[in-house]
Amino acid sequence: MNDASRELPGQSELGTLCLGEVQRYRLRQLVRRHQRVVAWDGASRISEPDLAVLVMTAATPPRIDTLVRSLHENSIIIVPFGENPVFDFLKSKLHAYGSIGAQGAQAPHHVWWGGVKPLHVPTGLHPRGDTLYVSSFLRSFPFEDRPVKLARELDLLKLASVIESADASAPSSRTFKIDFIIRQWEQANRPLLWIEPHATVAKHPVLPQALGCDFAAYKWRSGQIETGLLFFHQTEPARALLDTWQSLTRNYPDVPESFLLDQAWTLLASQRQLETAWLPDDYWRSANSGPRNRFAVVQYDHRTLALGADHAMASRVQRARRFGRHQAPESHLVMQGSSAAGWPITVLIRDVLACDPRHVSGAIEAAAAAFAADSGAFSKLELVLCAWDEDVDSVMQIADGSWVLLTDPSERLQVDAFSKLPVTSEESASIMQAPRLTAAIVDSAAIFRLADPLLGAQLKRSGKYGRSFLKRPLMQASI
């Protein structure tokens, strides 16, 4: 293959993508750090150094391998439709650098970027006093000497820190960590880096501060977020993430905190342009790593892993976090309607692996725009991408009594589609009591338009759900 790709006319090409203000600003910063921007054609090698490469086209594994092997170490890959599982194989071949969540019709996609070498500190001045380093522990903590050593390490690095203990018998002991983080975040008026008390800080952990993201964390290869090292900027999305995590922790105190943080991130990234940075291995390396320890910034004691993340909780949806995305039945985009008294609706786009990602993105943008223009009788929109029939089943099996509209990438919702769906208060009230899946008849021509009739004919249809507008059953209370 030739070392060729389609060069973009500067940064103006980014203007053709449906991006939010925060997403567009960050991408402009990223491309300015490189020589030029190119769009990969799905087949060619790209070996020229220091490029920002936009990937919007699906490709076979051999062609992706060709791209990754040819990529210069100083180049980056940008995926503007990061919610689509068609890009999972590409992401698995790269180091994840960051992602930005979706927010409304103006930013209906998740933006993802990465490269062939681990994320590193960008050039610039990064004062040590710009971040507060915090930690807390229960007085029953089995490694009593570690907090003292951590405080000494931070002092030697001339890093401002606050380390506190909490009473293990206090009623709030189960939420002491998130309560402490929020309290310090409110008082510090600067970014905050939480470090587990059993960790060892060998070097200045400057990377999260230098990136300017809302949130930064280390992610295990299973996709699970490690809660031993967490960065929160002084931004509204970061505070919203903290509040959501705190609420989940108080409501489910017996659930592992890593799972609750994962769920908080999932909720926020579907409603806010939350910028997340994924920290490299050197920021959470085992103290038993041997020669690699000389590169470590933060080390953990493997004996204390049982105190942190419960890796048995890595569920099917968490495995999708390996690729920085949501997984059905999770919604990658959640929008609120104009009336809180309406009914929630899930728009399910199925068979997303069967067509070009740009068709999927067009279906997403049309659904978001239609709901923003007129939400009809619906209070909330949840948009879910389904690659397989099992994904469709996982969405339909949720027993919450809400409506589901099944579409495929060839269909575009009309701007007034939600107001034309046959839902009335009387009909909704009666169907709400139904113990099984029910259907309503819709005028497809009034709801959808075909972006490409030939594409619709090529897509495989799940035969299990014959109608496109369905109502999930309501879980019956046990007597």
C-alpha positions in Angstrom: 0.0 0.0 0.0 1.1 3.5 -0.6 2.0 5.8 2.2 -0.8 8.1 1.4 -4.0 9.6 3.0 -6.3 12.4 2.4 -4.9 15.6 3.8 -7.3 18.0 5.4 -7.3 21.7 4.6 -6.0 22.8 8.0 -8.4 22.6 10.9 -11.4 23.7 8.9 -12.3 20.1 8.3 -13.2 19.8 12.0 -16.0 22.2 11.3 -17.9 19.6 9.3 -18.1 17.2 12.3 -20.9 17.4 14.8 -18.8 18.4 17.9 -19.6 20.3 21.0 -17.7 23.5 22.0 -15.5 21.7 24.6 -14.7 18.8 22.1 -13.9 21.2 19.3 -11.6 23.3 21.6 -9.7 20.3 22.8 -9.2 18.9 19.3 -7.9 22.2 18.0 -5.4 22.1 20.8 -4.4 18.6 19.9 -3.9 19.2 16.2 -1.9 22.4 16.8 0.7 20.3 18.6 1.3 18.3 15.3 2.5 19.2 11.8 -0.8 18.7 10.1 -4.1 16.8 10.1 -4.9 13.9 7.7 -7.9 11.7 7.4 -7.1 8.0 7.1 -8.6 6.4 4.0 -9.0 3.0 5.6 -6.1 1.3 3.8 -2.9 3.4 3.5 0.2 3.5 5.6 0.8 6.8 7.5 4.5 6.9 8.5 5.1 10.7 8.2 6.1 11.9 11.7 4.1 14.1 14.0 0.6 13.9 12.4 -2.9 14.1 13.8 -4.8 11.3 12.1 -8.6 11.4 12.0 -10.1 7.9 11.7 -13.8 7.9 10.6 -13.8 4.8 8.5 -14.1 1.1 9.5 -11.4 -1.2 8.3 -10.4 -4.9 8.5 -7.9 -6.0 11.2 -5.0 -6.4 8.7 -5.5 -2.9 7.5 -5.6 -1.5 11.0 -2.4 -3.4 11.8 -0.8 -1.8 8.8 -1.9 1.7 10.1 -0.7 1.1 13.6 2.7 -0.4 12.5 3.3 2.5 10.2 2.3 5.2 12.7 5.1 7.4 14.0 5.5 7.5 17.8 4.8 11.3 17.9 1.5 11.0 15.9 -1.9 10.6 17.4 -5.1 8.9 16.3 -8.4 10.8 16.8 -11.7 8.9 16.6 -14.6 11.5 16.6 -17.2 8.7 16.8 -15.6 6.9 19.8 -19.0 5.5 21.0 -19.1 3.1 18.0 -17.8 -0.5 18.8 -16.5 -0.7 15.2 -13.4 1.1 16.4 -12.7 -1.3 19.3 -10.0 -3.2 17.5 -8.1 -0.1 16.6 -8.3 1.2 20.1 -7.0 -2.1 21.5 -3.8 -1.6 19.4 -3.1 1.9 20.9 -2.5 3.5 24.2 -5.6 5.5 25.2 -4.8 9.1 25.9 -8.2 10.7 26.5 -11.9 11.0 25.8 -14.7 13.6 25.9 -18.3 12.6 26.7 -21.5 13.4 24.8 -23.9 16.3 25.7 -27.1 16.9 23.9 -27.7 17.5 20.2 -24.7 19.7 19.8 -22.3 17.0 21.0 -23.9 13.6 20.5 -20.7 11.7 20.0 -17.8 10.6 22.3 -14.4 11.8 21.1 -11.5 9.4 21.7 -7.7 9.8 21.0 -4.6 7.8 21.6 -1.2 6.8 20.2 1.4 4.1 19.8 3.4 5.1 22.9 2.2 5.9 26.4 0.8 9.3 27.3 3.6 11.7 28.4 3.8 15.2 29.9 3.5 17.9 27.3 6.1 20.6 27.1 5.5 23.6 29.4 5.8 25.0 32.9 3.8 23.0 35.5 4.3 24.6 39.0 4.2 22.1 41.9 1.8 24.2 43.9 -1.0 24.0 41.3 -2.3 20.7 42.6 -3.2 19.5 46.1 -2.3 15.9 47.0 -4.7 14.3 49.4 -5.2 11.0 51.1 -7.3 9.6 54.0 -7.5 6.3 55.9 -9.6 4.6 58.6 -7.8 4.3 62.0 -8.2 0.5 61.6 -6.0 0.7 58.5 -3.7 -2.4 58.6 -0.6 -0.7 57.2 -0.3 2.1 59.9 3.1 3.2 58.8 2.2 3.9 55.2 0.4 7.2 55.6 3.3 8.7 57.5 5.7 7.5 54.8 3.4 9.0 52.1 3.4 12.3 53.8 7.2 12.2 54.0 7.5 11.4 50.3 5.2 14.3 49.3 7.2 16.7 51.5 10.5 15.6 49.9 8.9 16.3 46.5 7.8 19.7 47.8 4.1 18.9 47.0 1.3 20.4 49.1 -0.7 17.6 50.8 -3.4 16.8 53.3 -3.6 13.4 54.9 -6.3 12.6 57.4 -7.6 9.7 59.4 -11.2 8.8 60.1 -12.9 6.9 62.9 -13.8 3.4 61.6 -16.7 3.2 64.0 -18.4 6.4 62.8 -21.7 6.1 60.8 -20.1 7.9 57.9 -17.0 5.5 57.7 -18.3 3.8 54.6 -18.3 7.0 52.7 -15.3 8.6 54.4 -13.2 8.6 51.2 -15.6 10.4 48.8 -16.7 12.8 51.6 -13.1 13.7 52.3 -12.3 14.2 48.6 -15.3 16.5 48.1 -14.5 18.5 51.3 -10.9 19.0 50.2 -12.0 19.9 46.6 -14.3 22.6 48.0 -11.6 24.1 50.3 -8.6 23.8 48.0 -9.8 26.0 45.0 -7.3 24.1 42.9 -7.0 20.7 41.2 -6.8 17.7 43.5 -5.0 14.3 43.2 -6.2 11.6 45.5 -3.5 8.9 46.4 -4.2 5.8 48.4 -2.4 5.8 51.7 -0.6 2.5 50.9 1.0 4.0 47.7 4.5 5.2 47.2 5.1 8.4 45.3 8.5 8.2 43.6 8.3 11.2 41.3 6.1 14.3 40.8 2.8 13.1 39.4 2.5 16.1 37.1 0.8 14.5 34.1 -2.9 15.0 35.1 -2.2 18.7 36.0 -0.3 19.3 32.7 -3.1 17.8 30.6 -5.8 20.1 31.9 -8.5 17.4 31.9 -11.6 17.3 34.1 -10.8 13.8 35.5 -7.8 11.4 35.2 -7.5 7.8 36.4 -5.6 4.6 35.7 -7.6 1.9 34.0 -6.8 -1.8 34.3 -6.7 -4.0 31.2 -10.0 -5.4 32.3 -11.5 -2.0 31.8 -12.0 -1.3 35.5 -11.1 2.1 36.9 -8.5 2.0 39.7 -9.6 4.2 42.6 -6.1 4.4 44.2 -5.1 7.4 42.1 -7.7 9.9 41.0 -7.4 13.5 39.6 -10.3 16.0 39.8 -9.9 19.4 38.2 -11.8 22.5 39.5 -14.4 22.3 36.8 -18.2 21.8 36.7 -18.0 18.3 35.1 -15.5 17.2 37.7 -17.7 18.3 40.5 -20.7 16.6 38.9 -18.7 13.4 38.8 -17.8 13.7 42.4 -21.4 14.4 43.4 -22.7 11.4 41.4 -20.1 9.1 42.9 -21.0 10.3 46.4 -24.7 9.8 45.8 -24.1 6.2 44.6 -21.8 5.5 47.5 -24.4 6.6 50.0 -27.1 4.6 48.4 -25.1 1.4 47.8 -22.4 1.4 50.6 -21.7 -2.3 50.2 -20.9 -2.2 46.5 -17.1 -1.8 45.6 -16.2 1.8 45.1 -14.5 1.1 41.8 -17.8 -0.2 40.3 -19.7 2.8 41.7 -17.1 5.2 40.2 -17.4 3.4 36.9 -21.2 3.9 37.0 -20.8 7.6 37.9 -18.4 8.1 35.0 -20.9 6.3 32.7 -23.7 8.5 33.7 -21.7 11.8 33.5 -20.0 10.9 30.2 -23.5 10.5 28.6 -24.7 13.9 29.7 -21.6 16.1 30.0 -18.6 16.8 27.8 -16.5 15.3 30.6 -12.8 15.1 29.5 -11.1 12.1 30.9 -7.4 11.3 30.7 -6.3 7.7 31.0 -3.0 7.5 32.9 -0.1 5.3 31.7 1.2 2.2 33.5 4.0 4.2 35.2 1.3 6.0 37.3 0.1 2.8 39.0 2.9 0.2 38.9 3.4 -2.7 41.3 6.3 -2.3 43.7 7.3 -5.8 42.5 7.8 -4.7 38.9 11.5 -5.2 39.0 13.6 -3.1 36.5 10.5 -1.2 35.3 10.2 0.4 38.7 12.8 3.0 37.8 10.2 4.6 35.5 7.4 4.4 38.1 5.8 7.6 39.3 3.4 6.0 41.8 3.8 2.4 43.1 1.3 0.3 44.9 1.8 -2.6 47.3 0.2 -5.7 45.7 -0.7 -7.0 49.3 -3.2 -4.1 49.6 -5.1 -4.8 46.3 -7.8 -6.6 48.3 -8.5 -3.3 50.0 -9.2 -1.5 46.7 -10.8 -2.6 43.4 -12.7 -5.9 43.4 -11.7 -7.3 40.0 -14.5 -9.9 40.2 -16.9 -7.0 39.6 -15.6 -6.4 36.1 -18.9 -7.0 34.3 -19.7 -7.2 30.6 -20.3 -3.4 30.4 -17.1 -2.7 32.2 -15.1 -4.6 29.7 -16.3 -2.1 27.1 -14.4 0.5 29.2 -11.2 -1.1 27.8 -12.1 0.9 24.7 -13.3 4.0 26.5 -17.0 3.6 25.6 -20.4 2.5 26.8 -21.9 -0.9 26.2 -25.5 -1.9 25.7 -27.8 -1.6 27.7 -25.9 1.5 28.7 -26.8 4.7 26.9 -24.0 6.7 25.4 -26.2 9.8 25.1 -28.9 10.9 27.6 -31.0 14.0 26.9 -33.8 15.6 29.0 -37.1 16.6 27.4 -39.0 19.8 27.8 -41.5 18.2 30.2 -40.6 16.3 33.3 -44.0 14.7 33.4 -43.6 12.7 30.2 -42.4 9.2 29.6 -38.7 8.1 29.1 -37.9 6.6 25.7 -34.9 4.7 24.5 -33.8 4.9 20.8 -32.0 1.8 20.0 -29.8 1.8 16.9 -29.1 -1.9 16.0 -26.6 -3.6 13.6 -24.1 -0.8 14.0 -21.2 -3.1 12.8 -23.0 -3.8 9.6 -22.4 -0.4 7.9 -20.1 2.6 7.6 -19.6 4.5 10.9 -20.7 7.7 9.2 -24.2 6.2 8.6 -24.3 5.4 12.4 -23.2 8.9 13.3 -25.9 10.3 11.0 -28.6 8.3 12.7 -27.3 9.4 16.1 -27.3 13.1 15.1 -30.8 12.9 13.6 -32.3 11.3 16.7 -30.6 13.9 19.0 -31.7 16.8 16.8 -35.3 15.5 16.6 -35.6 15.2 20.4 -34.0 18.6 21.0 -36.5 20.1 18.5 -39.6 18.5 19.9 -39.5 15.8 22.6 -43.3 15.2 22.3 -44.7 13.2 25.2 -41.3 12.1 26.4 -39.3 13.4 29.4 -36.0 11.8 28.6 -34.1 10.2 25.7 -31.6 7.5 26.0 -29.7 6.5 22.9 -28.1 3.0 22.8 -25.9 1.4 20.1 -26.3 -2.3 19.6 -23.9 -4.4 17.6 -25.5 -7.8 18.2 -28.9 -9.4 18.8 -27.7 -10.0 22.4 -27.3 -6.3 22.8 -30.8 -5.7 21.7 -32.1 -8.3 24.1 -30.2 -6.7 27.0 -32.0 -3.4 26.3 -35.4 -4.9 25.9 -35.2 -7.0 29.0 -35.0 -4.0 31.3 -38.3 -4.0 33.2 -38.9 -0.3 33.7 -42.1 0.2 31.7 -40.4 2.7 29.3 -40.8 3.0 25.6 -38.2 1.8 23.0 -37.9 2.8 19.4 -35.9 0.4 17.3 -34.0 1.9 14.3 -31.1 1.0 12.2 -28.3 3.1 10.6 -30.2 3.6 7.4 -33.1 5.4 9.1 -33.2 9.0 10.1 -35.8 10.3 12.6 -37.8 13.2 11.2 -37.6 16.4 13.1 -41.1 16.0 14.5 -40.8 12.2 15.0 -41.2 12.1 18.8 -44.4 14.2 18.7 -45.9 11.8 16.2 -45.2 8.6 18.1 -48.6 7.3 19.3 -48.4 7.9 23.0 -51.3 9.4 25.0 -51.7 9.6 28.8 -54.6 7.1 28.8 -52.7 4.6 26.6 -49.5 5.0 28.6 -51.4 4.5 31.9 -53.0 1.2 30.7 -49.9 -0.2 29.1 -47.7 0.7 32.1 -49.4 -2.1 34.0 -48.6 -4.7 31.3 -46.4 -7.6 32.6 -44.9 -8.3 29.2 -43.5 -6.5 26.2 -46.2 -4.6 24.2 -46.2 -2.8 20.9 -47.7 0.2 19.3 -48.3 0.7 15.6 -46.5 3.7 14.0 -46.6 5.3 10.6 -43.0 4.6 9.5 -43.1 7.2 6.7 -44.0 9.9 9.2 -41.3 8.9 11.7 -38.4 7.9 9.5 -36.7 8.8 6.3 -34.2 6.5 4.7 -30.7 7.9 4.3 -29.9 5.1 1.9 -32.6 2.6 0.9 -30.0 0.1 -0.4 -28.3 0.2 3.0 -31.5 -0.7 4.8 -31.9 -3.7 2.5 -28.4 -4.9 3.3 -28.7 -4.8 7.1 -29.7 -7.9 8.9 -32.8 -7.5 10.9 -33.5 -9.2 14.3 -36.6 -11.3 13.8 -37.4 -11.3 17.5 -39.0 -7.8 17.6 -41.4 -7.4 14.7 -42.5 -3.8 15.5 -40.3 -0.8 15.8 -42.1 1.0 18.7 -42.3 -1.2 21.8 -42.9 -0.8 25.5 -40.9 -2.7 28.0 -42.7 -4.5 30.7 -43.0 -3.1 34.2 -41.4 -5.3 36.9 -44.2 -6.6 39.1 -43.8 -6.1 42.8 -43.6 -9.4 44.7 -46.3 -10.0 47.3 
